[in-house]
Amino acid sequence: MTIQEVTLVAALIAAAVSIATLVVNVATQRSAELRRAHRDTLENFIHDLGESLHSTVATSNILLKAQTDPAILNWRARADAAQAKLKELRMKLRYPLWGLDKGLNTISRLHNWVEHARAYPTYSENILRRGKSLGRTLDSTIRKCYMRGRSPRIDERLRVFYKRMRLEKAYHDFQSRDRSSQS
C-alpha cells in the first residue's frame, strides 16, 4: 500500500468512528430525554402517591387494633381519605405506571377488607399481612420507576400481580369462611 492509500484508509476509519460516536450520542441523549420526561410526569404525584399508599396500609393496621367506637370512626375517616386520594392518583398515573393499576386499586380496598374481617383475627391479620406485602412491592416498584425514569418492567408488574392475587385470595378465603359459618 502506498502512503496515500494508508492515509485514505485511516481517514475512512476516523470517519466511521465519528459517525458511530454521533449515533451513540444521539441515542443516549434521546434516552436521557425520555427518562427525564417520564420522571417529570411522576414527579408531580410521587409524594402524594407515597403518602396515600403508606396511609392506606398504616390506617388499616391501626383500624384493626382500634378498640373504642370513636377511635374506629376516627381511623375509618382517615382510611377513607387515603383511599379516595389513592383512587384519584391511580387514574392520573395509569399510563406512566402501566401495569400497576389493578394493584393500586386492590390495595385501596385494604381497610374495608380488614374492617370486614375484624371479628375473625386470623383472617384479618392475614389480609393485613398480605396488604403490607403488596404495599411494599408497589412502593419499591414506584420508587424504581421514578429514580430510573421508566415504566414498570415486566418482572415488577408480575411481582405486583402475584402480591395482588395473594391479597385477593386472602380476602376470598375470609368470604368463603364467612359464608360457611353463616349456614
Backbone bond lengths (Angstrom), bond angles and torsions (degrees), N, CA, C in turn:
res aa  C-N    CA-C-N  psi(-1)  N-CA   C-N-CA  omega(-1)  CA-C   N-CA-C  phi
1 M - - - 1.459 - - 1.518 109.66 -
2 T 1.295 113.12 144.13 1.455 118.95 178.77 1.520 108.97 -87.59
3 I 1.285 115.42 169.02 1.467 121.69 -179.86 1.532 109.98 -63.22
4 Q 1.302 117.73 -37.40 1.459 120.71 179.18 1.536 110.95 -65.56
5 E 1.344 116.54 -39.94 1.464 119.77 179.03 1.523 111.40 -67.20
6 V 1.326 116.40 -41.17 1.468 121.03 178.05 1.518 109.89 -63.34
7 T 1.314 117.19 -41.95 1.470 121.77 178.51 1.523 110.04 -63.75
8 L 1.321 116.77 -41.71 1.463 121.09 179.05 1.537 111.07 -64.20
9 V 1.320 118.03 -43.25 1.472 121.83 178.19 1.524 110.08 -63.36
10 A 1.317 117.32 -42.80 1.471 121.15 178.86 1.527 110.91 -62.99
11 A 1.325 116.46 -40.23 1.468 120.77 178.73 1.530 110.67 -66.29
12 L 1.337 116.76 -40.19 1.467 120.34 177.83 1.533 111.22 -64.93
13 I 1.321 116.99 -41.13 1.471 120.78 177.79 1.526 109.69 -63.99
14 A 1.310 117.48 -44.18 1.468 121.37 178.91 1.523 110.88 -62.25
15 A 1.321 116.71 -40.02 1.469 120.46 178.63 1.522 110.57 -65.95
16 A 1.334 117.60 -42.84 1.470 121.26 179.14 1.528 110.85 -63.10
17 V 1.319 117.10 -42.00 1.465 120.78 178.38 1.526 110.14 -65.20
18 S 1.312 117.86 -39.85 1.471 121.17 178.56 1.525 111.20 -63.70
19 I 1.318 116.75 -42.56 1.468 120.49 178.72 1.531 110.02 -65.75
20 A 1.315 117.64 -43.04 1.469 120.73 178.65 1.524 110.65 -62.63
21 T 1.320 117.16 -41.18 1.467 121.13 177.87 1.526 110.64 -63.26
22 L 1.316 116.77 -41.17 1.461 121.31 178.09 1.526 110.85 -61.88
23 V 1.322 117.61 -45.54 1.475 121.73 179.76 1.531 110.34 -62.32
24 V 1.330 116.84 -44.52 1.475 120.23 179.28 1.524 110.37 -63.39
25 N 1.321 117.80 -43.37 1.468 120.83 179.61 1.523 112.43 -63.11
26 V 1.324 117.06 -41.72 1.470 121.03 178.71 1.526 110.11 -64.80
27 A 1.333 117.06 -44.19 1.465 120.50 179.20 1.520 111.00 -63.86
28 T 1.314 117.34 -42.19 1.463 121.11 179.17 1.515 111.05 -64.94
29 Q 1.324 116.54 -41.79 1.459 120.51 179.12 1.529 110.85 -64.82
30 R 1.318 116.91 -41.52 1.465 120.77 178.40 1.522 110.52 -64.14
31 S 1.304 117.03 -42.55 1.468 121.24 178.26 1.530 110.40 -62.46
32 A 1.307 116.98 -42.13 1.465 120.71 178.78 1.527 110.83 -64.05
33 E 1.329 116.85 -38.92 1.465 120.31 178.10 1.523 111.36 -65.32
34 L 1.329 117.07 -40.51 1.467 120.64 178.04 1.525 110.97 -65.04
35 R 1.330 117.03 -42.39 1.472 119.99 177.48 1.525 110.77 -62.44
36 R 1.319 116.06 -43.11 1.466 120.52 179.81 1.531 110.77 -63.48
37 A 1.319 116.86 -42.14 1.466 120.77 179.67 1.527 110.70 -64.18
38 H 1.320 117.13 -41.56 1.466 120.44 179.19 1.525 110.13 -66.65
39 R 1.312 116.74 -42.77 1.466 121.07 178.59 1.522 110.57 -63.37
40 D 1.324 117.08 -39.89 1.474 120.66 178.80 1.526 111.15 -64.38
41 T 1.334 116.89 -36.39 1.463 120.67 177.76 1.520 110.29 -63.35
42 L 1.326 116.43 -43.91 1.465 120.55 -178.95 1.526 112.40 -74.49
43 E 1.319 116.78 -29.50 1.458 121.20 -173.84 1.532 112.94 -57.55
44 N 1.310 117.28 -34.93 1.465 120.67 -178.99 1.527 112.43 -66.87
45 F 1.331 117.10 -21.67 1.462 120.76 -173.04 1.528 114.29 -119.66
46 I 1.312 117.89 -10.46 1.462 121.26 -168.85 1.528 112.80 -61.10
47 H 1.310 118.22 -40.82 1.465 120.53 -178.39 1.530 111.17 -68.56
48 D 1.327 116.52 -45.84 1.467 120.07 178.38 1.524 111.23 -64.59
49 L 1.327 116.46 -38.18 1.460 120.22 179.21 1.523 110.79 -64.96
50 G 1.317 117.02 -46.97 1.461 120.42 178.15 1.514 112.14 -60.98
51 E 1.326 115.83 -42.53 1.463 120.45 -179.74 1.529 111.51 -65.47
52 S 1.322 117.63 -44.93 1.467 119.35 -177.93 1.525 111.55 -72.27
53 L 1.312 117.60 -32.18 1.464 120.65 175.56 1.521 110.36 -65.56
54 H 1.322 116.08 -47.33 1.468 120.54 177.50 1.529 110.63 -63.99
55 S 1.316 117.76 -43.35 1.468 121.05 -179.43 1.522 111.86 -63.07
56 T 1.318 116.85 -37.46 1.463 120.32 179.18 1.520 110.98 -60.91
57 V 1.314 116.34 -46.92 1.470 120.52 -179.54 1.527 110.31 -70.50
58 A 1.325 116.94 -44.56 1.466 120.52 -177.13 1.530 111.89 -65.06
59 T 1.325 117.41 -44.63 1.464 118.77 -179.44 1.524 111.12 -68.32
60 S 1.320 117.34 -30.88 1.471 120.17 175.62 1.524 109.93 -64.44
61 N 1.318 115.94 -41.50 1.461 121.34 178.42 1.527 111.29 -63.47
62 I 1.309 116.14 -48.13 1.466 120.25 -178.36 1.525 110.70 -69.74
63 L 1.315 117.30 -37.64 1.462 121.75 177.91 1.523 111.01 -59.49
64 L 1.316 115.86 -37.68 1.460 120.49 178.25 1.526 111.25 -66.39
65 K 1.327 117.10 -32.93 1.467 121.61 -176.83 1.526 113.10 -89.69
66 A 1.324 118.14 -15.57 1.470 121.49 -177.23 1.529 109.89 -63.26
67 Q 1.328 115.62 140.03 1.461 120.95 -175.42 1.526 113.66 -108.94
68 T 1.325 117.21 -37.42 1.457 120.05 -174.81 1.531 110.72 -94.57
69 D 1.324 115.59 154.56 1.465 120.01 179.86 1.530 112.89 -60.86
70 P 1.358 119.41 -43.42 1.474 117.88 177.75 1.535 112.19 -61.68
71 A 1.325 117.04 -38.44 1.470 119.78 178.86 1.523 110.47 -65.81
72 I 1.316 116.56 -42.24 1.464 120.58 179.17 1.527 110.09 -62.26
73 L 1.335 116.96 -45.02 1.468 120.21 179.14 1.527 111.52 -62.71
74 N 1.333 117.11 -40.64 1.455 122.13 179.44 1.528 110.86 -62.66
75 W 1.334 116.61 -49.13 1.464 120.04 -178.50 1.523 112.09 -71.46
76 R 1.316 117.05 -29.79 1.464 119.80 175.99 1.533 109.97 -65.60
77 A 1.327 116.67 -40.55 1.471 120.55 178.16 1.527 110.47 -63.52
78 R 1.323 116.93 -41.41 1.469 120.41 177.88 1.531 110.84 -65.72
79 A 1.321 115.45 -41.48 1.468 119.97 179.02 1.526 110.55 -64.37
80 D 1.325 117.02 -39.91 1.468 120.36 177.89 1.523 111.36 -63.36
81 A 1.332 116.51 -39.24 1.468 120.68 178.36 1.530 110.62 -65.19
82 A 1.323 117.16 -43.52 1.473 121.00 178.18 1.526 110.17 -64.18
83 Q 1.322 116.79 -39.95 1.461 121.38 179.12 1.532 110.71 -62.71
84 A 1.319 116.03 -45.69 1.470 120.08 -179.40 1.533 110.91 -62.43
85 K 1.318 116.75 -42.41 1.463 120.97 179.37 1.527 110.68 -64.73
86 L 1.327 116.39 -42.39 1.465 120.79 179.79 1.527 111.23 -64.03
87 K 1.319 116.72 -40.95 1.467 120.17 178.72 1.536 111.07 -66.10
88 E 1.318 116.54 -38.59 1.463 120.33 177.56 1.531 110.66 -64.03
89 L 1.319 116.67 -45.26 1.459 120.52 -179.78 1.524 111.93 -68.47
90 R 1.308 116.90 -34.73 1.463 121.49 179.94 1.524 110.58 -57.51
91 M 1.307 116.41 -42.22 1.464 120.11 -179.90 1.536 111.49 -68.31
92 K 1.310 116.91 -35.99 1.464 120.49 -179.47 1.528 112.16 -74.33
93 L 1.318 117.07 -27.41 1.466 121.42 -175.38 1.520 113.26 -106.08
94 R 1.299 116.66 14.50 1.458 120.18 -176.82 1.532 111.95 -58.01
95 Y 1.305 117.64 -44.56 1.467 120.29 -177.22 1.532 112.82 -82.54
96 P 1.322 119.93 -43.56 1.472 117.66 177.52 1.529 113.04 -62.77
97 L 1.330 117.32 -30.97 1.468 121.30 179.45 1.524 109.60 -112.31
98 W 1.313 115.82 48.54 1.454 122.07 -175.71 1.527 110.59 -55.16
99 G 1.333 115.00 127.22 1.458 120.94 178.11 1.519 113.77 102.30
100 L 1.324 117.82 -11.49 1.460 121.24 179.68 1.522 112.22 -102.09
101 D 1.315 116.89 -3.74 1.464 123.44 -174.35 1.528 112.36 -55.52
102 K 1.311 117.22 -49.75 1.466 120.10 -177.81 1.518 111.67 -68.70
103 G 1.323 117.39 -33.65 1.463 120.58 176.02 1.522 111.36 -64.52
104 L 1.332 116.30 -42.25 1.468 120.05 177.27 1.527 110.81 -66.15
105 N 1.318 116.67 -38.46 1.458 120.41 178.57 1.526 110.90 -64.50
106 T 1.320 116.76 -43.50 1.465 120.66 -179.06 1.519 111.30 -65.57
107 I 1.330 117.16 -44.36 1.472 118.30 -178.13 1.523 111.38 -69.00
108 S 1.325 117.05 -23.16 1.467 118.70 177.13 1.533 111.30 -67.12
109 R 1.322 117.50 -19.38 1.468 121.86 178.38 1.524 113.16 -89.36
110 L 1.313 117.16 -4.06 1.462 121.62 -171.15 1.528 113.26 -53.13
111 H 1.321 117.33 -48.42 1.473 117.76 -176.38 1.532 111.48 -65.40
112 N 1.325 117.48 -34.14 1.471 119.32 176.87 1.525 110.65 -64.93
113 W 1.306 116.51 -42.87 1.462 121.09 -178.75 1.523 111.63 -67.38
114 V 1.334 115.87 -42.19 1.468 119.88 178.97 1.523 109.77 -64.26
115 E 1.302 116.55 -43.62 1.466 119.89 -179.71 1.531 111.26 -66.91
116 H 1.300 117.06 -36.94 1.457 120.94 178.48 1.528 110.93 -64.06
117 A 1.327 116.62 -36.29 1.470 121.74 -178.43 1.524 112.62 -92.56
118 R 1.288 117.43 6.73 1.470 123.26 -174.15 1.536 113.39 -52.72
119 A 1.305 118.39 -37.19 1.472 121.64 -177.90 1.529 112.21 -72.05
120 Y 1.327 116.63 -10.54 1.473 121.66 -179.21 1.528 107.92 -121.28
121 P 1.324 117.65 88.51 1.472 121.09 -172.82 1.531 114.77 -54.84
122 T 1.305 117.77 -38.33 1.462 119.66 -179.10 1.521 110.25 -61.19
123 Y 1.321 116.45 -46.47 1.458 120.97 -179.23 1.528 111.73 -70.00
124 S 1.320 116.42 -44.45 1.466 118.97 -177.33 1.530 111.17 -65.12
125 E 1.327 117.58 -38.30 1.470 119.95 178.17 1.524 111.14 -69.15
126 N 1.321 117.14 -35.93 1.459 120.27 176.78 1.528 110.65 -66.01
127 I 1.318 116.52 -42.90 1.471 120.43 177.89 1.528 109.30 -61.91
128 L 1.321 117.24 -45.10 1.464 121.00 -179.92 1.528 111.03 -63.42
129 R 1.318 117.68 -43.92 1.464 121.55 -179.55 1.544 110.25 -60.16
130 R 1.311 115.76 -44.27 1.469 119.21 179.81 1.531 111.34 -70.99
131 G 1.327 116.37 -32.17 1.465 119.54 174.97 1.516 111.60 -65.92
132 K 1.335 116.49 -40.05 1.467 119.96 176.58 1.521 110.29 -62.60
133 S 1.312 116.63 -41.06 1.464 120.78 179.73 1.531 110.81 -62.89
134 L 1.314 116.98 -44.78 1.461 120.83 176.57 1.525 110.31 -62.40
135 G 1.328 116.73 -42.34 1.464 120.74 179.50 1.522 112.48 -60.94
136 R 1.345 116.89 -43.16 1.465 120.29 177.87 1.529 111.00 -63.75
137 T 1.321 116.39 -41.45 1.466 120.28 -179.71 1.528 110.69 -65.64
138 L 1.326 117.08 -44.50 1.468 120.14 177.03 1.523 110.83 -61.08
139 D 1.325 116.19 -45.74 1.458 121.14 -178.68 1.527 110.85 -59.89
140 S 1.304 116.57 -46.52 1.464 121.22 -179.67 1.532 111.00 -63.70
141 T 1.303 116.78 -43.80 1.470 121.09 -179.00 1.523 110.98 -65.43
142 I 1.315 116.75 -44.40 1.469 120.64 -179.96 1.526 110.48 -64.11
143 R 1.327 115.96 -40.64 1.468 120.09 178.74 1.530 110.44 -62.11
144 K 1.328 117.43 -44.18 1.464 120.70 179.02 1.530 111.08 -64.12
145 C 1.314 116.37 -39.92 1.471 119.83 178.63 1.522 110.38 -62.02
146 Y 1.311 116.37 -41.14 1.462 120.29 -179.92 1.530 110.77 -69.39
147 M 1.320 116.40 -48.43 1.464 120.28 -176.05 1.523 111.76 -64.70
148 R 1.322 116.79 -36.80 1.466 120.49 -176.03 1.533 112.50 -97.57
149 G 1.331 116.52 -3.73 1.463 120.77 176.70 1.514 113.21 62.08
150 R 1.321 115.92 52.80 1.463 119.77 -177.68 1.515 109.97 -149.89
151 S 1.322 115.57 169.91 1.464 121.79 173.67 1.525 108.35 -81.21
152 P 1.330 117.60 165.15 1.465 119.82 177.90 1.531 111.48 -62.19
153 R 1.321 115.26 136.95 1.469 120.53 176.70 1.526 109.17 -75.73
154 I 1.321 115.23 166.33 1.468 120.65 -177.43 1.519 111.57 -60.91
155 D 1.327 118.73 -39.93 1.462 120.30 -179.94 1.521 111.32 -66.54
156 E 1.320 117.29 -34.91 1.463 120.82 177.88 1.530 110.40 -70.01
157 R 1.320 116.37 -40.80 1.467 119.55 177.70 1.521 110.56 -64.82
158 L 1.315 117.25 -38.62 1.467 120.45 177.63 1.527 111.70 -66.92
159 R 1.312 117.41 -37.75 1.467 121.06 177.14 1.530 110.51 -63.14
160 V 1.322 116.64 -44.17 1.470 120.67 177.07 1.525 110.07 -63.91
161 F 1.323 116.75 -42.32 1.467 120.96 178.01 1.528 110.53 -58.57
162 Y 1.311 117.43 -47.18 1.466 122.32 -179.62 1.534 111.33 -61.38
163 K 1.323 117.10 -46.19 1.468 120.85 179.59 1.531 110.80 -65.97
164 R 1.319 116.66 -37.44 1.466 120.61 177.76 1.521 110.56 -64.47
165 M 1.311 116.54 -43.48 1.463 120.31 179.69 1.532 111.09 -64.53
166 R 1.316 117.40 -37.05 1.473 120.60 178.13 1.534 110.86 -65.53
167 L 1.342 116.10 -40.73 1.464 119.81 177.71 1.525 110.30 -65.62
168 E 1.314 117.42 -45.72 1.461 120.33 179.05 1.528 111.09 -62.92
169 K 1.328 117.34 -37.53 1.460 120.84 177.87 1.528 110.43 -65.07
170 A 1.322 117.43 -40.51 1.464 120.44 178.32 1.524 110.54 -60.66
171 Y 1.325 116.49 -41.36 1.462 119.38 178.97 1.528 110.85 -70.16
172 H 1.320 117.76 -40.05 1.471 120.33 178.70 1.530 110.85 -66.90
173 D 1.329 116.76 -34.10 1.473 119.85 174.66 1.526 109.82 -61.64
174 F 1.328 115.89 -42.38 1.461 119.68 177.20 1.522 110.45 -62.52
175 Q 1.320 116.51 -46.08 1.466 119.52 -179.55 1.537 111.34 -61.19
176 S 1.294 117.32 -40.10 1.460 120.87 178.49 1.519 110.37 -64.80
177 R 1.302 116.82 -40.66 1.467 121.79 178.38 1.516 109.36 -66.26
178 D 1.324 115.62 -40.07 1.467 121.54 -179.02 1.527 110.17 -63.53
179 R 1.314 117.71 -42.87 1.458 120.84 -179.82 1.520 111.11 -68.78
180 S 1.329 117.60 -40.69 1.463 119.48 -178.34 1.521 112.04 -69.54
181 S 1.366 116.84 -28.34 1.465 118.47 178.73 1.525 112.15 -78.95
182 Q 1.342 117.27 -18.10 1.465 120.30 179.52 1.525 111.50 -82.79
183 S 1.319 116.73 -20.36 1.481 120.53 -177.37 1.495 112.48 -71.06
